[in-house]
């Protein structure tokens, strides 16, 4: 267009120049065409070369037209016209060439910009397109085509909501149709939606924006979207987890609560509301201090403070709540603290279990057990008294006999009864009504036996080394009688007529068995006497009691007399050692 304007302006200038030449050199009508033809052809052909060729041709035509009366001689005016003709052609052709060069540069820039736009448009990872104002697809980038596995021809010219991206769900199609209507009315829309991607349904963040030209006329609708399937999947997973936690919280069979750092209820489930009799709205207006028994509050607050300061991670206690109706509820409370990533406390998670029924049952059992303990102590006390009464009767009976052998038998029977009475006395005074501290028991038994059998001029010592656990009563009585017999034998026979002597009693565990040794440094057991075949009543009792304990007895060789008894440990301790 620019070259045509240049040609027109050049023609106007030529006409004006010709008028001046006609006024100066005289009229020459035949020169009008050669002067105007070069610029017009240069403008039409669009370049320097056609203009120069036309100029040279017109120059030749001009020479031929000058032939006349002078028989070929050039008049001065004609020569001037020819030079002007030549200069005019060259000048106009040069102007047209410059105009065409500028146009070619502009076209090159436009083409480069178009390629740049196309490269940017098609290499975007998210999806971009162009819609006409009636919602038909006029262009779309390669990413959008590849993700749906369609060609450009399958979507260009189709209504946007009928394209393959939205064909998987009529509701999605309807929403896209509504979004086009909104964009046509000047509204930008944005929402998350699903789209079809080669047989797979994925999520996209989609927007549709109207585009207006400089005159304010709507010319395009620009759809854009980027895939958010990954984040959306994570979001859905988190939502599922959140819903699961919420359901687990709300429908837990025990009380669940979120509690603030100052004790205020932040969130409670139905179970705790039913437990304390308050509605959720009523409970959220209170703090846990308001319904906690005053005697339990200080301990709870102290533990709560230790968790806040990091001394404890969690804590659990048994405490009491006041029901809305006023009665007391016993609960088991488990508390943990939730912190933010920076370690700042957010809230406590409390699990609250009603243990009122269990607590009442325990109290009844404790009361019943206490009654039984009192009764059992009374039984031990009465058994001990009865045994002492029997011992007293034997003593009184012995005073009425003049037979020394009979008197000795009465005395031995008294010792045996005292050993049994001593066990019941220990049980009566012990916290454990079923087991006897055998170290203390043997010390008392040894003192009694020394008092009965040691004369004033004797110095007999009993060394005890007892390291067994407390002995059950069904083992303690036969074991006590057995030790009573052996220590008595040591005092009556092994150390008889000795000024000084030592009796050693050791009792320890050896591989789930009890090893009992009783030895003296006296005259020793007669070599020609088999203790298993003796008719001595005391040794017969020892063997019988050993059998009752399920053990074995041996006489060890050495200075003095040493008996070793091995018997199984009572069941509970044996299982613990195993």
Secondary structure, 3 states (H helix, E strand, C coil): CHHHHHHHHHHHHHHHHHHHHHHHHCCCCCHHHHHHHHHHHHHHHCCHHHHHHHHHHHHHHHHHHCCCCCCCCCCHHHHHHHHHHHHHHHHHHHHHHHHHHHHHHHHHHHHHHHHHHHHHHHHCCCEEEEECCCCEEEEECHHHHHHHCCCHHHCCCCEHHHCHHHCCCHHHHHHHHHHHHHHHCCCCEEEEEEEEECCEEEEEEEEEEEEECCCCCEEEEEEEEEECHHHHHHHHHHHHHHHHHHHHHHCCCCEEEEECCCCEEEEECHHHHHHHCCCHHHHHCCEHHHHECHHHHHHHHHHHHHHHCCCCCEEEEEEEEECCCCCEEEEEEEEEEEECCCCCEEEEEEEEEECHHHHHHHHHHHHHHHHHHHHHHHHHHHHHHHHHHHHHHHHHHHCCCCCHHHHHHHHHHHHHHHHHHHHHHHHHHCCCCCEECHHHHHHHHHHHHHHHHCCCCCEEEEEEEECCCCEEHHHHHHHHHHHHHHHHHHHHHHCCCCCEEEEEEEEEECCCEEEEEEEECCCCCCCCCCCCCCCCHHHHHHHHHHHHHCCEEEEECCCCEEEEEEEECCHHHHHHHC
